[in-house]
Amino acid sequence: MDNAQTTPKDDIELMKSGGQITATASYKTGTCQSLKEDGMEETMTTRDGYVSVGKVSIAWDANWPPGPLSADDKRAWLSRFIVVVQSTSTPDSGAPVTTTEQCKPLLDFVDQKDWSFTDMAAIQLRPSRADGITNEKTLTLLPIDIVAVFGFGGTGKDSTKAYLEGAATSKSGNVYVVKGKAPGGGEKNYTVLLGESQASLQQGLSTAGCFVVYDGHANMGMGPSFTTGITSLSDFMNTGNPQAAINLPYWNGHDYQSLTVSSSEIASSPVNYDVPSLDKPSEKRRYPNNEGVMAGGKFTLTDTSAWYNLWNGIKYHHTRGTGGAKFLIVNAGAADLPSINYDTFFFNACNTGRDFMEVFNKGNYIYTTDESWSVDTSRAFVEAIIDGKRGAQVLKPIKDSQDKAEGDIYRLISR
């Protein structure tokens, strides 16, 4: 940025906390007396003032290892920043008036037809001139600080959106800029992205220092979903452990009626175990079951789908709960999980401790130990971050806002 006040950069020279440039235009009309050639005086109009122009240029460093970035990589990085352009008019006598002209992803300012390593785009600030008024344009480059993603089964979108609509100083589409508190004191502008897609969640999880919440079904260890049109296990956002225990009969009767599981997707001789970092016996068993299979014990596949019983035949490894729900352990995995770099991830879904603790093993991870359904916990998380809270400080507002019928199910681990 020309004329910029920037903060430390990350490992590929993109600013983590943004920067700002300002362009100003001001003049005043006056008069002066001058002598004409015939010796007579005349009155002339003068305009005294100044104009400064700001410019932002975007360029890529071809020498950054491990080599040139692909077009998709560049688009991903540019989408992590928001450009806010504001104009302020200050009369010689009067209060300043500020308006927001633009609030959009940096990606929108870039010419998508030119992915060279040269100067890719330039944003120029040219404030207008008006007599007796100082006009100022300010461009602020902000990273996306908070990503709140709502998937199928999410309950907190309306509450979170209502909070942001009321608190935002700027808004464009699903991007909000909210003035809040910095952790160490003082004010800070937070950029919040509301998303409803796998790409939005991947963006948040992979962005260094980002605060992320996913609100929706975790799908028994398979990972988030964003549609009811799930027909195969790969249709989930696969972000789980190598194996997951699913209640296929329940899904076929409710959420995912067209989902099928092939024989090759069924786990062979799966072993039960205790999830590291979980302490309570009632919470740490990877596959809770009625058969008494403890940590280290193997499950046996039960197949009731004989030819004479096809209409209600079921394959399962174990049962669970008072109703004896039948669970099948399948091959799952984390094929859709990006490299995780978030500061804090709140996986606001059911049983995200035992099902995902081993996967989200960096930074601050907020998880649940049982079923969850509160409508205000995602909003409480976003609001707490904007209020300058971090780490364990974020957990209290979440618990304060939860449906008390859920019980004490929210936990945080920092690694």
C-alpha positions in Angstrom: 0.0 0.0 0.0 1.3 3.4 -0.9 1.2 5.7 2.1 0.0 2.8 4.3 0.3 2.2 7.9 0.6 -1.6 8.0 1.0 -4.2 10.6 3.3 -7.3 10.6 2.7 -9.6 7.7 2.2 -13.4 7.6 4.4 -15.9 5.9 3.3 -15.1 2.3 3.4 -11.3 2.8 -0.3 -10.8 3.2 -1.1 -8.5 6.1 -2.8 -10.2 9.0 -4.4 -7.1 10.5 -4.8 -4.9 7.5 -3.7 -1.4 6.7 -5.2 1.9 5.8 -4.6 4.8 3.4 -6.3 8.1 3.2 -6.7 10.7 0.4 -7.8 14.2 1.0 -9.0 17.1 -1.1 -9.7 20.7 0.2 -9.9 24.2 -1.2 -11.3 27.6 -0.4 -12.5 30.3 -2.7 -11.1 33.8 -2.1 -10.4 37.1 -3.9 -7.4 39.2 -4.7 -6.8 42.5 -6.4 -4.6 42.8 -9.4 -3.6 45.6 -11.8 -4.5 45.4 -15.4 -2.3 46.7 -18.2 -4.2 50.0 -18.2 -3.4 50.5 -14.6 -6.9 49.8 -13.4 -7.5 47.3 -10.5 -9.6 44.2 -10.9 -10.9 41.6 -8.5 -10.0 38.0 -9.2 -11.4 34.8 -7.8 -8.8 32.4 -6.3 -8.9 28.8 -5.1 -6.4 27.7 -2.6 -6.1 24.1 -1.6 -4.6 20.7 -2.1 -5.3 17.2 -3.3 -3.7 13.9 -2.3 -4.4 10.7 -4.1 -4.1 7.2 -2.6 -3.4 4.0 -4.5 -3.4 0.3 -3.6 -1.6 -2.1 -5.8 -1.8 -5.9 -5.6 1.1 -8.0 -6.7 2.3 -11.6 -6.1 5.8 -12.6 -5.1 6.9 -15.3 -7.6 9.7 -16.3 -5.3 7.5 -17.4 -2.4 8.1 -21.1 -1.7 7.1 -23.7 -2.7 6.6 -22.0 -6.0 4.0 -20.0 -8.0 0.5 -20.0 -6.6 -2.3 -21.4 -8.7 -5.2 -19.2 -9.7 -7.4 -21.0 -7.1 -4.8 -20.3 -4.4 -4.8 -16.6 -5.3 -8.6 -16.4 -5.3 -8.6 -18.1 -1.9 -6.2 -15.7 -0.4 -7.8 -12.6 -1.8 -11.2 -13.7 -0.5 -9.9 -13.6 3.0 -9.7 -9.8 3.0 -12.4 -7.1 2.9 -12.0 -3.6 1.5 -14.0 -0.8 3.2 -14.0 2.6 1.5 -15.5 5.5 3.4 -15.9 9.2 2.6 -15.9 12.0 5.2 -17.0 15.5 4.4 -16.0 18.2 6.9 -17.3 21.8 6.3 -15.2 24.7 7.6 -17.9 25.2 10.1 -19.8 22.1 11.0 -19.5 18.4 12.0 -18.0 15.8 9.7 -20.3 13.4 7.9 -19.0 9.9 7.1 -20.6 7.5 4.6 -19.5 3.9 3.6 -19.2 3.7 -0.2 -18.0 0.1 -0.5 -17.6 -3.0 1.7 -16.6 -6.0 -0.4 -14.0 -8.8 -0.7 -10.7 -7.8 -2.0 -11.2 -10.4 -4.6 -13.9 -8.3 -6.3 -11.3 -5.5 -7.0 -9.0 -7.8 -8.9 -9.1 -8.4 -12.6 -9.8 -12.1 -12.8 -8.5 -12.3 -16.3 -4.9 -11.5 -15.3 -3.3 -13.9 -12.9 0.2 -12.8 -13.7 2.9 -12.0 -11.1 2.9 -8.4 -12.1 0.8 -5.5 -10.7 -2.6 -7.1 -10.8 -4.9 -4.4 -9.7 -4.9 -0.8 -8.5 -7.6 0.9 -6.4 -7.3 4.7 -6.5 -8.9 7.1 -4.1 -9.8 10.4 -5.6 -11.9 12.6 -3.3 -14.0 15.3 -4.9 -13.3 18.9 -4.3 -15.9 21.4 -2.9 -15.5 25.0 -1.8 -15.1 25.3 2.0 -15.3 21.5 2.6 -12.5 19.0 3.2 -13.4 15.7 1.6 -11.5 12.6 2.7 -11.6 9.1 1.4 -10.3 6.3 3.5 -9.6 2.7 2.3 -9.2 0.1 5.1 -8.0 -3.4 4.3 -9.4 -5.8 6.9 -8.8 -9.5 7.3 -11.9 -11.7 7.8 -11.6 -12.2 11.6 -14.7 -14.3 12.2 -16.4 -16.9 10.0 -19.8 -18.2 11.2 -21.1 -21.1 9.0 -24.5 -22.6 9.2 -25.1 -26.0 7.8 -28.1 -28.4 7.6 -29.7 -28.7 11.0 -28.2 -25.4 12.3 -30.3 -23.5 14.9 -28.4 -20.3 15.5 -28.4 -18.4 12.2 -31.3 -16.1 12.9 -30.0 -15.1 16.3 -26.4 -14.5 15.0 -27.6 -12.5 12.0 -29.9 -10.3 14.0 -27.0 -9.4 16.3 -24.7 -8.5 13.4 -27.5 -6.5 11.6 -27.8 -4.4 14.7 -24.2 -4.0 15.5 -22.6 -3.6 12.1 -21.1 -0.3 11.0 -20.8 -1.5 7.5 -22.4 -4.4 5.6 -22.2 -5.9 2.1 -24.1 -9.1 1.4 -23.0 -11.6 4.0 -20.0 -9.6 5.2 -20.3 -7.4 8.3 -17.9 -4.9 9.9 -18.5 -4.5 13.6 -16.6 -2.2 16.0 -15.5 -4.0 19.1 -12.7 -4.4 21.6 -9.2 -5.6 21.1 -8.0 -8.2 23.6 -5.4 -5.9 25.1 -7.7 -2.9 25.2 -8.8 -0.2 22.8 -11.1 -0.5 19.8 -10.9 -2.9 16.9 -12.9 -3.4 13.7 -13.9 -7.0 13.2 -14.9 -8.4 9.8 -17.5 -11.2 10.1 -18.4 -13.5 7.2 -21.7 -15.4 7.4 -21.5 -18.6 5.3 -23.7 -21.5 4.4 -21.3 -23.6 2.3 -18.4 -26.0 2.6 -16.1 -23.5 0.9 -16.9 -20.9 3.6 -16.1 -23.3 6.4 -12.9 -24.4 4.7 -11.9 -20.8 4.3 -12.3 -20.1 8.0 -10.6 -23.2 9.2 -7.5 -22.6 7.0 -7.2 -18.8 7.7 -4.4 -18.0 10.2 -5.8 -16.5 13.4 -9.5 -16.8 12.4 -12.3 -17.4 14.8 -14.7 -20.0 13.4 -18.1 -21.4 14.4 -20.0 -24.2 12.6 -23.6 -24.5 13.6 -25.4 -27.6 12.2 -25.4 -31.4 12.1 -22.0 -33.1 12.7 -23.5 -36.3 11.3 -22.2 -38.8 13.9 -18.6 -38.2 13.0 -18.8 -37.9 9.3 -18.7 -34.1 9.3 -20.9 -31.2 8.3 -23.6 -31.2 5.6 -25.2 -28.4 3.7 -28.0 -30.3 2.0 -30.5 -33.1 2.6 -29.6 -34.6 -0.8 -26.9 -36.9 0.6 -26.7 -40.1 -1.3 -23.2 -41.3 -0.4 -20.8 -40.9 2.5 -18.5 -38.7 0.3 -21.3 -36.2 0.0 -20.7 -35.1 3.6 -17.9 -32.6 4.3 -15.6 -35.3 5.4 -13.7 -33.9 8.4 -13.7 -36.8 10.8 -11.6 -39.7 12.0 -10.8 -42.7 9.8 -14.0 -44.4 11.0 -17.4 -43.2 12.3 -20.4 -45.0 13.8 -23.6 -44.0 12.0 -27.3 -44.8 12.6 -28.2 -45.5 9.0 -31.8 -46.6 9.7 -32.5 -43.3 11.5 -31.0 -41.3 8.6 -32.9 -43.2 6.0 -36.1 -42.5 7.9 -35.4 -38.8 8.5 -32.6 -36.6 7.2 -31.0 -38.5 4.3 -33.5 -40.9 2.9 -31.5 -41.7 -0.2 -28.2 -42.4 1.5 -26.7 -45.9 0.9 -23.6 -47.6 2.2 -21.7 -50.1 0.1 -20.1 -53.2 1.6 -16.6 -51.8 0.9 -17.4 -48.7 3.1 -18.2 -50.9 6.1 -15.2 -51.0 8.6 -13.6 -54.4 9.0 -13.2 -55.5 12.7 -13.2 -52.0 14.1 -11.7 -51.6 17.6 -13.1 -49.4 20.4 -10.9 -47.0 22.3 -10.8 -44.0 24.6 -10.4 -40.7 23.0 -7.2 -38.9 24.2 -7.8 -35.6 26.1 -11.3 -36.6 27.2 -11.3 -37.5 30.9 -14.8 -38.5 32.0 -15.6 -42.2 31.5 -19.1 -41.2 30.2 -17.6 -38.9 27.5 -14.3 -40.5 26.4 -15.4 -43.8 24.9 -15.2 -43.5 21.1 -18.1 -45.9 20.5 -20.5 -46.0 23.4 -22.4 -49.3 23.2 -24.8 -51.6 25.0 -22.8 -54.7 24.3 -20.1 -53.9 26.8 -17.2 -53.6 24.2 -14.6 -51.7 26.2 -11.4 -49.9 25.0 -9.3 -52.4 23.0 -12.3 -54.6 22.2 -13.4 -55.5 18.7 -16.8 -55.2 17.2 -18.5 -57.9 15.2 -20.8 -57.1 12.3 -24.3 -58.3 12.7 -26.1 -58.8 9.4 -29.9 -59.4 9.5 -30.4 -58.8 5.8 -31.1 -62.5 4.8 -33.1 -63.1 1.6 -36.2 -63.7 3.6 -35.9 -60.5 5.7 -34.8 -58.0 3.1 -37.6 -55.5 3.9 -36.3 -54.8 7.4 -32.8 -56.3 7.4 -30.0 -54.2 9.0 -26.3 -54.4 9.3 -24.8 -53.0 12.5 -21.8 -53.3 14.8 -23.4 -52.3 18.1 -26.4 -50.8 19.7 -26.7 -47.7 21.9 -29.1 -46.1 24.3 -32.3 -47.4 26.0 -34.0 -47.9 22.6 -31.1 -50.1 21.2 -30.4 -47.9 18.2 -28.3 -49.8 15.8 -24.9 -48.3 14.7 -22.8 -49.3 11.8 -19.1 -48.3 11.8 -18.0 -47.1 8.4 -14.9 -45.8 6.8 -14.9 -42.0 7.0 -11.9 -39.8 7.0 -11.0 -36.1 6.5 -10.8 -35.8 2.7 -12.4 -32.3 2.8 -10.5 -30.9 5.7 -8.0 -28.1 4.7 -4.8 -27.4 6.6 -6.1 -25.9 9.8 -4.8 -22.6 11.0 -7.6 -21.1 13.0 -7.2 -19.5 16.4 -10.5 -20.9 17.8 -13.0 -23.3 16.3 -16.4 -23.8 18.0 -17.8 -27.0 16.5 -21.4 -26.3 17.6 -23.0 -29.6 16.9 -23.8 -32.9 18.8 -20.9 -34.9 20.4 -18.1 -33.0 18.7 -15.7 -34.1 21.5 -15.5 -37.8 21.0 -16.2 -37.7 17.3 -13.7 -34.9 16.3 -11.3 -34.2 19.1 -8.5 -36.0 17.4 -8.9 -34.1 14.1 -9.2 -30.5 15.4 -6.0 -30.8 17.4 -4.6 -27.2 17.0 -5.5 -23.9 18.7 -8.6 -23.5 20.8 -11.3 -26.1 20.2 -14.7 -25.7 21.7 -16.8 -28.9 21.6 -19.8 -30.6 23.0 -20.1 -33.8 25.0 -23.8 -34.6 24.1 -26.7 -33.5 21.9 -27.0 -29.7 21.4 -29.7 -27.6 20.1 -29.4 -24.0 21.6 -30.3 -21.1 19.3 -28.1 -18.5 20.9 -24.7 -20.2 21.5 -23.3 -19.3 18.1 -24.3 -15.7 18.5 -22.7 -15.7 22.0 -19.4 -17.0 20.5 -19.3 -14.3 17.9 -20.3 -11.6 20.3 -17.7 -12.7 22.8 -14.9 -12.5 20.2 -16.0 -9.0 19.2 -16.0 -8.0 22.9 -12.3 -8.9 23.1 -12.7 -12.2 24.9 -10.3 -15.0 24.1 -9.6 -18.6 25.1 -11.4 -19.7 28.2 -13.1 -16.3 28.5 -15.3 -17.3 25.5 -16.8 -20.4 27.1 -18.7 -18.6 29.8 -20.9 -16.5 27.4 -21.7 -19.7 25.5 -22.8 -21.5 28.7 -24.8 -18.5 29.9 -26.7 -18.4 26.6 -27.4 -22.2 26.2 -30.7 -24.0 26.8 -30.2 -25.3 30.3 -32.0 -28.5 29.4 -28.8 -29.5 27.4 -26.8 -29.8 30.7 -23.1 -29.0 31.1 -22.0 -30.1 27.6 -19.7 -27.3 26.4 -16.0 -27.7 26.8 -12.8 -26.0 25.6 -9.3 -27.5 25.1 -6.3 -25.4 24.1 -3.4 -27.1 22.2 
